[in-house]
Amino acid sequence: MAGFWGKRKRDEQELQAQDADLAKRAGSALVAADERVRVTTDELVFAEAELGPDATAELRVALTAVRQHLGEAFRLNQLNHDEIPDTAEELRSRNARIAQLCEWAQDVLDERTSALADKIARARRAPEIIVGVRADAARLRTRIPHARDTVERLAARYAREALAQVEANPAEAEQLLGFAEHSASVAERRREAGQREQANLALEASTESVRRAATLLDAVETFEVEALRAESTLAAIVEDSRGDLVVALKEPQTPGVTTAIAELRAALGALPPGGVNTDPFAQLSTLRDANAGLDAAIAAARERAARPIPPLEHVRHAIDDADRQLAVARDVIAGHRGWIGADARTRLAESERIRIDLDRYLGTSAAAATVIDEDHREQAMAMARRVAYLAAEALQLAQRDIDSSRPQDPGQWGGQGWGGGRRGGGGSDVMGGILGGLVIGGLLDGMFD
């Protein structure tokens, strides 16, 4: 018993120590949160003066919510210190809630003030940024004459279509720089008039205009380098294409290869002679597409050559066999509608669907087709065999359903069936003959492959 009471006393002491630590942390958190609200309120006043009320609306809303929740925390703290005695559990619950509310308040204010930190820092550096905008604009203006000369030099070498992406860049850059300088002046005047929000908008517009102007001028110089690189690449691709044509003529001359050779020859023939303004980017793209088409056609021809093409007679035989088996299965199932289950009907429906797909694949009735392109024969034969397989399976399932539905007792209908003769196995005999004929047809189909 002494050990039990000693352990219980130690547990109570540990719990009291934890409660005391929680109460201390709750009090410190409440003081820190209250101070944070006071500091953030001062920051909000400064931010509104620098950025305007619209930019600081989220921080203002956050402060209102934080004050409301901290009011709850202060009320709980007051209950902890009033004259009414409280249990340890009540104190523990209140202190935990106080710590939770204070932590939430700190997180919310951290998030909102950090979102405004960059804008406030930028607003404080507004005079410095305006000076930088004007200096950048003056520096970029010195590049405009060189950009115009570059465009004129490029116009003497390349087609107008190729220059469309940079031809107007110098003029556009000059307009943007003028707008940037004007916006910087507006930002200064609005800032002096105390209209900080409008001043910041004008300042952002000026910096963005300078950035866009620099991008346009850089694009002119980049275009000249890229055009030279495209010309060099084009010459190499022309040489490779001529070699590819020689190789392609030795490959199996399928319709796809023949068409790809003609397209590549047309692309090479469309290249302008020397001394004519060209568009190396468009020509390079056209030649690359033609080369890719020829490579794909040759790969397909090689794959086809490695796989034997079924003779037309074998494909026709497979289609005829499929139609024969499908017709038999359809007639048997239609003649015993009340006895056939879902499995047989599903197989028949799938067989009929693939048979319809076969006609669509060939673009005409497969039964009447006298010519089937070599590229379609293998798939057509596979589809026909699938039709025959499903039809035969449907017929087997139908026989099973018919057999299971017939009376099993020979005397159920009187004597030995109708009229006394042996009639009970007649359906199975007929169905067995049908299946035997279909199996023989399938074997003959295999012999012709």
C-alpha positions as CSV (number, residue, x, y, z in Angstrom):
1,M,0.0,0.0,0.0
2,A,2.8,2.4,0.8
3,G,4.2,2.0,-2.8
4,F,0.8,2.7,-4.3
5,W,0.2,5.9,-2.3
6,G,3.7,7.0,-3.0
7,K,3.2,6.6,-6.8
8,R,-0.1,8.4,-6.7
9,K,1.5,11.3,-4.9
10,R,4.3,11.5,-7.4
11,D,1.8,11.6,-10.3
12,E,-0.1,14.4,-8.6
13,Q,3.1,16.4,-8.2
14,E,4.0,15.9,-11.8
15,L,0.5,17.0,-12.9
16,Q,0.7,20.1,-10.7
17,A,4.1,21.0,-12.2
18,Q,2.7,20.6,-15.7
19,D,-0.3,22.8,-14.8
20,A,2.0,25.5,-13.4
21,D,4.1,25.4,-16.6
22,L,1.0,25.6,-18.8
23,A,-0.3,28.6,-16.8
24,K,3.1,30.3,-17.2
25,R,3.2,29.7,-20.9
26,A,-0.4,30.9,-21.3
27,G,0.4,34.2,-19.5
28,S,3.5,34.8,-21.5
29,A,1.7,34.1,-24.8
30,L,-1.1,36.5,-23.9
31,V,1.3,39.3,-23.1
32,A,3.3,38.6,-26.3
33,A,0.1,38.5,-28.5
34,D,-1.1,41.7,-27.0
35,E,2.2,43.4,-27.7
36,R,2.2,42.0,-31.3
37,V,-1.3,43.5,-31.9
38,R,-0.1,46.9,-30.7
39,V,3.0,46.7,-33.0
40,T,1.0,45.5,-36.0
41,T,-1.5,48.3,-35.5
42,D,1.4,50.8,-35.8
43,E,2.7,48.9,-38.9
44,L,-0.8,49.0,-40.4
45,V,-0.9,52.8,-40.1
46,F,2.5,53.1,-41.8
47,A,1.5,50.6,-44.5
48,E,-1.7,52.5,-45.3
49,A,0.3,55.7,-45.6
50,E,2.8,54.0,-47.9
51,L,0.5,51.7,-49.9
52,G,-3.0,53.0,-49.5
53,P,-6.1,51.4,-47.8
54,D,-6.8,48.9,-50.6
55,A,-3.4,47.2,-50.4
56,T,-3.7,46.8,-46.6
57,A,-7.3,45.6,-46.5
58,E,-6.4,42.0,-45.6
59,L,-4.2,43.0,-42.8
60,R,-6.9,45.3,-41.4
61,V,-9.4,42.4,-41.5
62,A,-6.9,40.1,-39.8
63,L,-6.3,42.5,-37.0
64,T,-10.0,42.8,-36.3
65,A,-10.3,39.0,-36.1
66,V,-7.3,38.7,-33.9
67,R,-8.6,41.4,-31.4
68,Q,-11.9,39.5,-31.2
69,H,-10.3,36.2,-30.4
70,L,-7.8,37.7,-28.0
71,G,-10.8,39.2,-26.2
72,E,-11.9,35.7,-25.4
73,A,-8.4,34.9,-24.2
74,F,-8.4,37.8,-21.8
75,R,-11.8,36.8,-20.5
76,L,-10.6,33.3,-19.8
77,N,-7.5,34.7,-18.0
78,Q,-9.7,36.9,-15.9
79,L,-11.7,33.9,-14.8
80,N,-8.5,32.2,-13.7
81,H,-7.7,35.1,-11.4
82,D,-11.1,36.1,-10.0
83,E,-12.3,35.4,-6.4
84,I,-14.3,32.3,-7.4
85,P,-12.3,29.1,-6.7
86,D,-11.6,26.9,-9.8
87,T,-10.8,23.2,-10.1
88,A,-7.5,22.1,-11.6
89,E,-9.3,20.8,-14.7
90,E,-11.0,24.1,-15.3
91,L,-7.7,26.0,-15.0
92,R,-6.0,23.5,-17.3
93,S,-8.7,23.8,-19.9
94,R,-8.7,27.6,-19.9
95,N,-4.9,27.9,-20.0
96,A,-4.7,25.5,-23.0
97,R,-7.4,27.6,-24.8
98,I,-5.5,30.8,-24.1
99,A,-2.2,29.4,-25.5
100,Q,-4.1,28.1,-28.6
101,L,-5.7,31.5,-29.3
102,C,-2.4,33.4,-28.9
103,E,-0.6,31.0,-31.2
104,W,-3.3,31.4,-33.8
105,A,-3.1,35.2,-33.5
106,Q,0.7,35.2,-34.0
107,D,0.4,32.9,-37.1
108,V,-2.3,35.1,-38.7
109,L,-0.4,38.3,-38.2
110,D,2.8,36.7,-39.4
111,E,1.2,35.6,-42.6
112,R,-0.5,39.0,-43.4
113,T,2.5,41.2,-42.5
114,S,5.0,39.0,-44.5
115,A,2.7,39.5,-47.5
116,L,3.1,43.2,-47.2
117,A,6.8,43.3,-46.3
118,D,8.0,43.4,-49.9
119,K,5.5,46.0,-50.9
120,I,6.4,48.2,-48.0
121,A,10.2,47.8,-48.6
122,R,9.6,48.7,-52.3
123,A,7.5,51.8,-51.2
124,R,10.3,52.9,-48.9
125,R,12.8,52.6,-51.8
126,A,10.5,54.4,-54.3
127,P,12.9,57.4,-54.8
128,E,15.8,55.0,-55.4
129,I,13.7,52.9,-57.8
130,I,12.7,56.0,-59.8
131,V,16.3,57.0,-60.2
132,G,17.1,53.5,-61.4
133,V,14.2,53.5,-63.9
134,R,15.4,56.7,-65.5
135,A,19.0,55.4,-65.6
136,D,17.9,52.1,-67.2
137,A,15.7,54.0,-69.7
138,A,18.6,56.2,-70.7
139,R,20.9,53.2,-71.1
140,L,18.4,51.3,-73.2
141,R,17.8,54.3,-75.5
142,T,21.4,54.1,-76.6
143,R,20.8,50.5,-77.9
144,I,17.8,51.5,-80.1
145,P,19.9,52.8,-83.0
146,H,22.0,49.7,-83.1
147,A,18.8,47.6,-83.0
148,R,17.4,49.5,-86.0
149,D,20.6,48.9,-87.9
150,T,20.5,45.2,-87.0
151,V,16.9,44.9,-88.3
152,E,17.9,46.7,-91.6
153,R,20.8,44.3,-92.0
154,L,18.6,41.3,-91.4
155,A,16.0,42.6,-93.8
156,A,18.6,42.4,-96.6
157,R,19.2,38.7,-95.9
158,Y,16.0,37.2,-94.7
159,A,12.4,37.2,-95.8
160,R,9.8,39.6,-94.3
161,E,8.0,36.6,-92.8
162,A,11.1,35.6,-90.8
163,L,11.6,39.2,-89.5
164,A,7.9,39.6,-88.4
165,Q,8.7,38.7,-84.8
166,V,11.5,41.4,-84.4
167,E,10.9,43.9,-87.1
168,A,8.9,46.3,-84.9
169,N,10.9,45.8,-81.7
170,P,13.0,49.0,-81.9
171,A,10.0,51.2,-82.3
172,E,8.0,49.3,-79.6
173,A,11.0,49.6,-77.2
174,E,11.2,53.3,-77.8
175,Q,7.5,53.7,-77.0
176,L,7.9,51.7,-73.8
177,L,10.8,53.7,-72.6
178,G,8.9,56.9,-73.1
179,F,6.0,55.4,-71.1
180,A,8.4,54.3,-68.4
181,E,9.8,57.8,-68.0
182,H,6.4,59.3,-67.9
183,S,5.2,56.8,-65.3
184,A,8.2,57.6,-63.2
185,S,7.3,61.3,-63.2
186,V,3.7,60.5,-62.3
187,A,4.9,58.3,-59.4
188,E,7.0,61.2,-58.1
189,R,4.1,63.7,-58.3
190,R,1.6,61.4,-56.7
191,R,4.1,60.6,-53.9
192,E,4.6,64.2,-53.2
193,A,0.9,64.8,-53.1
194,G,0.4,62.0,-50.6
195,Q,-1.4,59.7,-53.0
196,R,0.8,56.7,-52.2
197,E,-1.4,54.0,-53.7
198,Q,-1.5,55.7,-57.1
199,A,2.2,56.5,-56.9
200,N,3.0,52.8,-56.3
201,L,0.9,51.7,-59.3
202,A,2.7,54.2,-61.5
203,L,6.0,53.0,-60.2
204,E,5.2,49.4,-61.0
205,A,4.1,50.4,-64.5
206,S,7.4,52.2,-65.1
207,T,9.6,49.3,-64.0
208,E,7.6,46.8,-66.0
209,S,7.9,49.0,-69.1
210,V,11.6,49.1,-68.8
211,R,11.8,45.4,-68.4
212,R,9.7,44.8,-71.5
213,A,11.8,47.3,-73.5
214,A,15.0,45.5,-72.6
215,T,13.4,42.1,-73.6
216,L,12.5,43.5,-77.0
217,L,16.0,44.8,-77.7
218,D,17.6,41.6,-76.5
219,A,15.3,39.7,-78.9
220,V,16.7,41.5,-81.9
221,E,20.3,40.5,-81.1
222,T,19.2,36.9,-80.2
223,F,17.3,36.6,-83.5
224,E,20.4,37.3,-85.6
225,V,22.3,34.6,-83.8
226,E,19.5,32.1,-84.0
227,A,19.0,32.9,-87.7
228,L,22.7,32.1,-88.4
229,R,22.4,28.9,-86.4
230,A,19.3,27.9,-88.4
231,E,21.0,28.5,-91.7
232,S,23.9,26.3,-90.6
233,T,21.6,23.6,-89.4
234,L,19.6,23.9,-92.6
235,A,22.6,23.2,-94.8
236,A,23.5,20.1,-92.8
237,I,19.9,18.8,-93.0
238,V,19.7,19.4,-96.7
239,E,22.9,17.3,-97.2
240,D,21.5,14.5,-94.9
241,S,18.1,14.6,-96.7
242,R,19.7,13.9,-100.0
243,G,21.5,10.9,-98.5
244,D,18.3,9.7,-96.9
245,L,16.6,9.8,-100.3
246,V,19.3,7.5,-101.8
247,V,18.8,5.1,-98.9
248,A,15.0,5.3,-99.1
249,L,15.1,4.2,-102.8
250,K,16.7,0.9,-101.6
251,E,14.0,0.2,-99.0
252,P,10.7,-1.7,-99.7
253,Q,8.7,0.7,-101.9
254,T,5.4,0.7,-99.9
255,P,2.8,3.4,-100.6
256,G,3.9,5.1,-97.4
257,V,7.6,5.2,-98.4
258,T,6.7,6.4,-101.9
259,T,4.6,9.3,-100.5
260,A,7.3,10.2,-98.0
261,I,10.0,10.3,-100.7
262,A,7.8,12.6,-102.8
263,E,7.2,14.9,-99.9
264,L,10.9,15.2,-99.0
265,R,11.8,15.8,-102.7
266,A,9.2,18.5,-102.8
267,A,10.6,20.2,-99.6
268,L,14.1,20.1,-101.1
269,G,12.8,21.5,-104.4
270,A,11.0,24.3,-102.6
271,L,14.3,25.7,-101.2
272,P,15.0,29.1,-102.9
273,P,18.2,29.6,-104.8
274,G,21.1,31.6,-103.5
275,G,20.8,35.3,-103.3
276,V,17.1,35.2,-102.4
277,N,15.8,36.4,-99.0
278,T,14.7,33.3,-97.1
279,D,13.0,32.2,-93.9
280,P,15.5,29.6,-92.5
281,F,13.2,28.8,-89.6
282,A,10.2,27.8,-91.8
283,Q,12.4,25.9,-94.2
284,L,14.1,24.1,-91.3
285,S,10.8,23.1,-89.9
286,T,9.5,21.8,-93.2
287,L,12.6,19.7,-93.9
288,R,12.5,18.3,-90.4
289,D,8.9,17.2,-90.8
290,A,9.6,15.6,-94.2
291,N,12.6,13.8,-92.8
292,A,10.6,12.5,-89.8
293,G,7.9,11.3,-92.1
294,L,10.3,9.4,-94.3
295,D,12.0,7.8,-91.2
296,A,8.6,6.7,-89.9
297,A,7.6,5.3,-93.4
298,I,10.8,3.4,-93.7
299,A,10.5,1.9,-90.2
300,A,6.9,0.8,-91.0
301,A,8.0,-0.7,-94.3
302,R,10.8,-2.7,-92.6
303,E,8.5,-3.9,-90.0
304,R,6.0,-5.0,-92.7
305,A,8.8,-6.7,-94.6
306,A,9.8,-8.7,-91.5
307,R,6.2,-9.9,-91.1
308,P,4.7,-11.9,-94.0
309,I,1.6,-10.4,-95.6
310,P,-1.4,-12.9,-95.7
311,P,-2.5,-13.7,-99.2
312,L,-5.8,-12.2,-100.3
313,E,-7.3,-15.7,-100.7
314,H,-6.6,-16.6,-97.1
315,V,-8.2,-13.3,-95.9
316,R,-11.2,-14.0,-98.0
317,H,-11.5,-17.5,-96.7
318,A,-11.3,-16.3,-93.1
319,I,-14.1,-13.7,-93.8
320,D,-16.3,-16.4,-95.4
321,D,-15.8,-18.8,-92.5
322,A,-16.6,-16.1,-90.0
323,D,-19.8,-15.2,-91.9
324,R,-20.8,-18.9,-92.1
325,Q,-20.3,-19.5,-88.4
326,L,-22.0,-16.2,-87.4
327,A,-25.0,-17.1,-89.5
328,V,-25.3,-20.6,-88.0
329,A,-25.0,-19.2,-84.4
330,R,-27.5,-16.5,-85.1
331,D,-30.1,-18.9,-86.6
332,V,-29.8,-21.4,-83.7
333,I,-30.1,-18.8,-81.0
334,A,-33.0,-17.1,-82.8
335,G,-34.8,-20.4,-83.1
336,H,-34.6,-21.1,-79.3
337,R,-35.1,-17.7,-77.8
338,G,-36.7,-19.0,-74.6
339,W,-33.9,-21.5,-73.9
340,I,-30.8,-19.5,-74.5
341,G,-29.0,-17.8,-71.6
342,A,-27.1,-14.6,-71.3
343,D,-23.6,-16.0,-72.0
344,A,-24.5,-17.3,-75.5
345,R,-26.3,-14.0,-76.4
346,T,-23.3,-11.9,-75.1
347,R,-20.9,-13.9,-77.3
348,L,-23.1,-13.5,-80.3
349,A,-23.5,-9.8,-79.8
350,E,-19.8,-9.3,-79.5
351,S,-19.2,-11.4,-82.6
352,E,-21.7,-9.3,-84.5
353,R,-20.2,-6.1,-83.3
354,I,-16.7,-7.1,-84.4
355,R,-18.1,-8.1,-87.8
356,I,-19.6,-4.6,-88.2
357,D,-16.2,-3.1,-87.2
358,L,-14.6,-5.2,-89.9
359,D,-16.7,-3.6,-92.6
360,R,-15.9,-0.2,-91.2
361,Y,-12.2,-1.0,-91.1
362,L,-12.1,-2.0,-94.7
363,G,-14.4,0.9,-95.8
364,T,-16.7,-1.5,-97.6
365,S,-18.6,-4.8,-97.1
366,A,-16.0,-7.4,-96.2
367,A,-18.1,-10.1,-97.8
368,A,-18.1,-8.3,-101.2
369,A,-14.5,-6.9,-101.0
370,T,-12.4,-8.2,-104.0
371,V,-9.4,-6.1,-103.2
372,I,-7.9,-5.6,-99.7
373,D,-4.8,-3.4,-99.2
374,E,-1.7,-5.2,-98.0
375,D,-1.5,-2.9,-94.9
376,H,-5.1,-4.0,-93.9
377,R,-5.0,-7.7,-94.5
378,E,-3.4,-8.9,-91.3
379,Q,-5.8,-6.9,-89.1
380,A,-8.7,-7.9,-91.3
381,M,-7.8,-11.6,-90.9
382,A,-7.4,-11.2,-87.1
383,M,-10.8,-9.6,-86.8
384,A,-12.5,-12.3,-89.0
385,R,-11.0,-15.1,-86.9
386,R,-12.2,-13.3,-83.8
387,V,-15.7,-13.2,-85.2
388,A,-15.6,-16.9,-86.0
389,Y,-14.2,-17.8,-82.6
390,L,-16.9,-15.9,-80.7
391,A,-19.7,-17.3,-83.0
392,A,-18.5,-20.8,-82.3
393,E,-18.3,-20.2,-78.6
394,A,-21.8,-18.7,-78.7
395,L,-23.0,-21.9,-80.5
396,Q,-21.4,-24.1,-77.9
397,L,-23.0,-22.2,-75.0
398,A,-26.4,-22.3,-76.8
399,Q,-26.1,-26.1,-77.1
400,R,-25.4,-26.3,-73.4
401,D,-28.5,-24.1,-72.6
402,I,-30.7,-26.1,-75.0
403,D,-29.6,-29.5,-73.6
404,S,-30.1,-28.3,-70.0
405,S,-33.6,-27.0,-70.9
406,R,-34.9,-30.2,-72.5
407,P,-36.8,-32.8,-70.4
408,Q,-34.4,-35.3,-68.8
409,D,-37.1,-38.1,-68.2
410,P,-37.7,-40.0,-71.5
411,G,-41.2,-41.0,-70.3
412,Q,-42.3,-37.6,-69.2
413,W,-44.1,-37.0,-72.5
414,G,-45.4,-40.6,-72.8
415,G,-43.5,-43.7,-73.8
416,Q,-40.3,-43.1,-75.7
417,G,-41.1,-39.5,-76.6
418,W,-43.6,-38.3,-79.2
419,G,-45.1,-41.3,-80.8
420,G,-43.0,-43.8,-78.9
421,G,-39.8,-43.5,-81.0
422,R,-36.4,-42.2,-79.7
423,R,-36.7,-38.5,-79.9
424,G,-35.0,-37.2,-76.7
425,G,-31.5,-36.9,-78.2
426,G,-32.5,-35.5,-81.6
427,G,-31.6,-31.9,-80.7
428,S,-28.2,-32.9,-79.4
429,D,-27.5,-34.9,-82.5
430,V,-28.5,-32.0,-84.8
431,M,-26.4,-29.6,-82.8
432,G,-23.4,-32.0,-82.8
433,G,-23.6,-32.1,-86.5
434,I,-23.6,-28.3,-86.8
435,L,-20.6,-28.0,-84.4
436,G,-18.8,-30.8,-86.3
437,G,-19.2,-28.9,-89.5
438,L,-17.9,-25.7,-88.0
439,V,-14.9,-27.4,-86.5
440,I,-14.0,-28.9,-89.9
441,G,-14.4,-25.4,-91.5
442,G,-12.0,-24.0,-88.9
443,L,-9.5,-26.8,-89.6
444,L,-9.7,-26.1,-93.3
445,D,-9.2,-22.3,-92.6
446,G,-6.0,-23.2,-90.7
447,M,-4.8,-25.3,-93.6
448,F,-5.1,-22.3,-95.9
449,D,-3.0,-19.9,-93.6
